Amino acid sequence: MTEQSTGAWVERAGALRGIRVLDLTRILSGPFASMILADLGADVIKVEDTKGGDDTRHWGPPFLGEDAAYFHSVNRNKRSLSVDLKSGAGLDIVLRLADTADIVLENFRPGTAERLGLGYAALSARNPRLVYGSVSGYGHTGPLSGRAGYDAIAQAMSGAMSVTGVKDGEAVRFGIAGADLGAGMWVTIGILSALWSRESTGVGQHVDVSLLDGQVSWLTYVAQNYFASGVTPGRFGSAHPNIVPYQGFSTGDGEIMVAVGNDGLWRRFASALGLHELVDDPRFATNPDRVTNRDVLLPLISAALTARSAVEWSDLLTEAGVPVGPINTVAEALELPQIQAREMVVDLPHTVEGRVRTLGSPIKLSGTPTTLRHASPTQGEHTSEVLAALGLSQDEIGRLLADGAVR
């Protein structure tokens, strides 16, 4: 679907063209998932309450117009239907939409959707082809399933925070909401898999993803190191527990990140730094040697790197074939020519603001590319349009608006 300047929505080719998503989510994990689906061409109807709408509309400053920048970050390409789920008329509208949807996405605390009459069992009984995606803090099974979920708590409980931060410092959470965003990606993968399965079975299924599970799955080699050694992993700052040197270093005027992933790269790196005597030093000849002797090696590397600027070292090491990059600020990263060339910063039309600058999609499909069509909707912007498509008359829509069942 795409939105023209007239405000009418028309079909546009995309990998998920013809797929309709009824999005009951708010905050970050669910909206991030539904935005991915929308970018891939799905028609996403974002259901918001009739009062404040999605909580993140108010999570500022900064604001872009009436809505917080936070809200704009994960709600592009969607249509907004503002409805009171606690009213009979409002609930009936959502049920009718679920009957025609391919996907329902929700991130309520487990049990809430069921109490509203919008749980998987109820909706799939009406629409057996429905793919129903749930994101919650702890999942729909297990002793903690009834608890509310928060990104920072999932990061903490999963062990991810325990390996994030400097060696002798306190544990810190990621600078981004890794648990929320990770769960959003996992549920998207599950939904797409369920859609494919439906092609052969004719029926949908429930996709149950939790923030905690998603974070634990990201432990990968950190967990495997523990399984293999029995040693509880600790913090290494920007360094890697299994590879040396693989971390950030200070130069004469700034910081760079170096990734020396094999012994051949080590020889190039040491030579480029002028540390020729270390190239064949038996203490550092192989990666296991360098990991064992990291406390001896790293000060030697740090001392050598202070002789030149970050730009000089980046150029010199790149020429030598060593992976290296500056540790950029967010502003510097967004201005990178590579980021611009990949269309990872875009300006999208917005109904009120005219244009809104936001991030692009990292998914590059050659045949059915993602399309970034419109910035985030205003609250209830498409309520009348969605209701009219359901077959309601203008008089019926007017009564629903007057009664407060919709906005």
Residue pairs with C-beta under 8 A, 6 or more apart in sequence:
1 9
1 10
1 11
1 12
1 17
1 41
1 42
1 43
1 373
2 9
2 10
2 11
2 12
2 371
2 373
2 374
3 9
3 349
3 373
3 374
4 10
5 349
7 351
9 43
9 79
9 382
9 385
11 17
11 18
12 41
12 371
12 373
13 41
13 368
14 40
14 41
14 42
14 368
14 369
14 370
14 371
15 40
15 41
15 365
15 368
15 370
16 37
16 40
16 41
16 42
17 41
17 42
17 368
19 37
19 41
19 42
19 43
19 102
19 103
19 195
20 42
20 43
20 45
20 100
20 101
20 102
20 103
21 34
21 37
21 38
21 42
21 43
21 44
21 45
21 101
21 102
21 103
21 104
21 105
22 45
22 47
22 94
22 97
22 98
22 101
22 103
22 104
22 105
23 30
23 31
23 34
23 44
23 45
23 46
23 47
23 78
23 105
24 30
24 47
24 94
24 104
24 105
24 106
24 107
24 108
24 113
24 118
25 31
25 33
25 34
25 105
25 106
25 107
25 135
26 48
26 54
26 55
26 56
26 107
27 54
27 55
27 56
27 107
27 180
28 56
28 74
28 151
28 177
28 180
28 181
28 184
29 107
29 135
29 151
29 179
29 180
29 181
29 183
29 184
29 187
29 211
30 105
30 106
30 107
30 135
30 184
30 187
31 46
31 54
31 56
31 74
31 75
31 184
32 74
32 180
32 181
32 184
32 185
33 105
33 133
33 135
33 184
33 185
33 187
33 188
33 191
34 44
34 46
34 78
34 105
35 44
35 74
35 75
35 76
35 77
35 78
36 184
36 185
36 188
36 361
36 363
37 44
37 103
37 105
37 188
37 191
38 44
38 76
38 77
38 78
39 76
39 77
39 361
39 363
39 370
39 371
39 372
40 363
40 368
40 370
41 368
41 370
41 371
42 102
42 103
43 79
44 77
44 78
44 79
45 78
45 79
45 81
45 97
45 382
45 386
46 54
46 75
46 78
46 79
46 80
46 81
46 377
47 81
47 83
47 85
47 94
48 54
48 80
48 81
48 82
48 83
48 379
48 380
49 82
49 83
49 84
49 85
50 82
50 83
50 84
50 90
50 380
50 404
50 405
50 406
50 407
52 58
53 80
53 82
53 379
53 380
54 71
54 75
54 379
56 68
56 70
56 71
56 74
57 66
57 67
57 68
57 71
57 379
58 68
59 68
59 70
59 71
60 68
60 69
60 70
61 68
61 69
62 68
62 69
63 69
64 72
64 350
64 353
64 356
65 350
65 352
65 353
66 352
66 378
67 376
67 378
71 376
72 356
72 358
72 375
72 376
73 358
73 359
75 376
75 377
76 348
76 358
76 372
76 373
76 374
76 375
76 376
77 371
77 372
77 373
77 374
78 376
78 377
79 377
79 381
79 382
79 385
79 386
80 377
80 378
80 379
80 380
80 381
80 382
80 383
81 93
81 97
81 380
81 382
81 383
81 386
81 387
81 406
82 379
82 380
82 383
82 406
82 407
83 90
83 93
83 94
83 383
83 405
83 406
83 407
84 90
84 404
84 405
84 406
85 91
85 94
85 116
85 118
86 116
87 403
87 404
87 405
89 400
89 403
89 405
89 406
90 400
90 405
90 406
91 116
91 117
91 118
93 387
93 390
93 400
93 405
93 406
94 118
95 117
95 118
95 123
95 126
96 390
97 386
97 390
98 104
98 118
98 123
98 126
98 127
98 130
99 126
99 127
100 127
101 127
101 130
102 129
102 130
102 131
102 195
102 204
103 130
103 131
103 132
103 133
103 191
103 195
104 118
104 123
104 130
104 131
104 132
104 133
105 133
105 135
105 187
105 191
106 113
106 118
106 132
106 133
106 134
106 135
107 134
107 135
107 136
108 116
108 136
109 136
109 137
109 146
109 147
109 148
109 149
110 134
110 136
110 139
110 140
110 145
110 146
111 146
113 119
113 120
113 134
114 121
114 122
120 132
120 134
120 206
123 130
123 132
124 130
124 132
124 204
124 206
127 204
128 202
128 203
128 204
129 198
129 202
129 203
129 204
130 204
131 191
131 194
131 195
131 198
131 204
131 205
131 207
132 204
132 205
132 206
132 207
133 187
133 188
133 190
133 191
133 207
133 209
134 140
134 187
134 206
134 207
134 208
134 209
135 183
135 184
135 187
135 209
135 210
135 211
136 145
136 149
136 208
136 209
136 210
136 211
137 144
137 147
137 148
137 149
137 150
137 153
137 154
137 210
137 211
137 212
138 144
138 145
138 147
138 149
138 210
138 211
138 212
139 145
139 208
139 209
139 210
139 212
139 213
140 208
141 208
144 212
149 210
149 211
149 212
150 211
151 173
151 177
151 178
151 179
151 180
151 211
152 173
152 179
154 179
154 210
154 211
154 212
154 214
154 215
155 161
155 164
155 173
155 174
155 178
155 179
155 215
156 171
156 173
157 212
157 215
158 179
158 212
158 215
158 216
158 218
158 219
159 215
159 216
159 219
159 222
159 223
159 233
160 174
160 178
160 179
160 215
160 218
160 219
161 171
161 172
161 173
162 171
162 233
162 234
162 235
163 222
163 233
163 234
163 235
163 236
164 171
164 172
164 173
164 174
164 235
165 171
165 172
165 235
165 237
166 235
166 237
167 234
167 235
167 236
167 237
169 235
171 235
178 215
178 218
179 211
179 212
179 214
179 215
180 211
182 211
182 214
182 215
182 217
182 218
183 209
183 210
183 211
183 214
185 214
186 209
186 213
186 214
186 217
187 207
187 209
190 207
190 209
191 207
193 207
194 204
194 205
194 207
197 205
198 204
198 205
216 223
221 242
222 233
222 241
225 231
225 233
225 241
225 242
226 232
226 233
233 241
236 247
237 247
237 248
238 247
238 248
238 257
239 246
239 247
239 294
240 246
240 247
242 291
243 259
243 260
243 261
243 287
243 291
244 260
244 287
244 290
244 291
244 294
244 297
244 298
245 258
245 260
245 266
245 269
245 290
245 294
245 297
245 298
245 301
246 258
246 259
246 260
246 261
247 257
247 258
247 298
248 255
248 256
248 257
248 258
248 327
249 255
249 256
249 257
249 258
249 301
249 302
249 305
250 302
250 305
250 306
251 305
251 306
251 308
251 309
251 310
251 312
251 313
252 305
252 306
252 307
252 308
252 309
252 310
252 312
253 309
253 310
254 309
254 310
254 326
254 327
255 310
255 326
255 327
256 305
256 310
256 313
256 314
256 324
256 325
256 326
256 327
257 324
257 325
257 326
257 327
258 269
258 317
258 322
258 323
258 324
259 323
259 324
260 266
260 269
260 322
260 323
261 323
262 287
263 285
263 286
263 287
265 321
265 322
265 323
266 279
266 284
266 287
266 290
267 279
268 320
268 321
268 322
269 317
269 320
269 322
270 276
270 278
270 279
270 284
271 279
271 320
272 316
272 317
272 320
272 322
273 301
273 304
273 305
274 304
275 300
275 301
275 304
278 284
278 297
278 300
282 289
283 289
283 293
283 296
283 297
284 290
284 293
284 297
290 297
305 313
308 316
310 326
311 326
313 324
314 324
314 325
314 326
317 324
318 324
326 332
328 336
333 339
334 344
334 345
339 345
342 360
342 364
343 360
344 359
344 360
344 362
345 357
345 358
345 359
345 360
346 357
346 358
346 359
346 360
346 372
347 355
347 356
347 357
347 358
348 355
348 356
348 357
348 358
348 372
348 373
348 374
348 375
349 355
349 374
349 375
350 356
350 374
350 375
350 376
351 377
351 378
351 381
352 378
353 375
355 375
356 375
356 376
358 372
358 375
360 372
361 370
361 372
363 370
364 370
379 407
380 406
380 407
383 401
383 406
383 407
384 397
384 401
387 396
387 397
387 400
387 406
388 394
388 397
392 400
397 406
400 406
401 407
